[in-house]
């Protein structure tokens, strides 16, 4: 049966820059579905935009990230504006806010309103990841080490960062770990382990992992 390499995964996940905002990618028969990132999503901000903007102008790092995220992803009626996103995320990241560092890292990784810069993205993801920020840990594992963007591909490092995020209950990392075991990427192919990780994410309502579980069952790889 055909499997996708990490390089090909990227083609499936273009629509999943903010994975929590999107439905699963429609995949061809006999393929798994991969996911990458998420950020603050509509309905999860603590304040409305006007309040966050006022707080951000006063120097509140969390609000600066929330304002930047709205501009970056066009959330809650705020028009997408990469220039404004960069301004506010840089302010947040400069105060060592992990959310701001992660979102600014996404801008550099994807070249969103900035020149694509894998080294800069990696540095920002690392700053957030070492603070225990699960989204950045997943992004560091997926973009940098699993895909080898800007560095030599390293499945051991990818697995390590996915595990750190997955242990915090991050569904994206749990799904990505499932993919590593399902396809034997840097580990011995183990459908039981793949099932276990997909189930953890699926139990949280993560539809991408549910799709991957169904794929395993429909192909007789698990019961």
Secondary structure, 3 states (H helix, E strand, C coil): CCCCCHHHHHHHCHHHCCHHHCCCCCCCCCCCCCCCCCCCCCCCCCCCHHHHHHHHHCCCHHHHHHHHHHHHHCCCCCCCCHHHHHHHHHHHHHCCCHHHHHHHHHHHHHCCCCCCCHHHHHHHHHHHHCCCCHHHHHHHHHHHHHCCCCCCCCHHHHHHHHHHHHCCCCHHHHHHHHHHHHHCCCCCCCHHHHHHHHHHHHCCCCHHHHHHHHHHHHCCCCC
